[in-house]
Amino acid sequence: MNIAAPNIENAGPFTRACGWHKLLPNKIVEMTKKIKKLGQDDPQRIIHSLKVGLALTLVSLFYYIQPLYDRFGENSIWAVITVILVFEFSVGATLGKGLNRMLATLSAGPLVSVSGYQVDKVLHMAHQRVTTIIMGSFIAIVTCICIRPVWIGEELQNPIANNIEKLGNFLQGIYFMPHI
C-alpha cells in the first residue's frame, strides 16, 4: 500500500487553511524584495505613497478626534474621498484637481439645497459636506506642496532639452555633410 503525501490542490479547505502559514514567510520575503527593487528603481513612487498615506491619516483624524466628529459626523467621509480623488503625483495636478473639486462642490450645493424638502437639515448637511471637501482638498494640497514637492515643469524640461539637443546634433550632421 502506497500512501502519498496530500496534494494541496486536492486537499480540503481545512487542510489548505492550515498550510498557509508555511507559505507566509516566503511571501513576505518576496514582497520585501519587490518593494526594495521598486524603491531603488523609482524612489519618487515610494515618497508619493508615503505622502498619500500621511494625507489620509490626517484626514482620518476627523473620525478619531471627538470634537471634530461631533462637528462633522458622518460627512467626514467626504474629506477622505476628496484626498483619494485629488492627490496626484505633481503639485500642479493636485492643485488643479483640488480647486476643481472645491468649485464643483460649491456650485452643486445650491442644486442640492433647492431640491431638499427640509431646508434647514439640507443646508446644515450641505455646509458640512462643503467644509469637509474644502478641508480634504486643503490637506492634500498642503501635503503635496510641503513634503518633497514634485513640480512637473522640472520633470518635463530635462527630457525636452535633451531631445532638442539631439535634434540639433542630427540637423548639424546633415547640414555639414559633403554633398555628392
Disulfide bonds with the S-S distance in Angstrom:
none
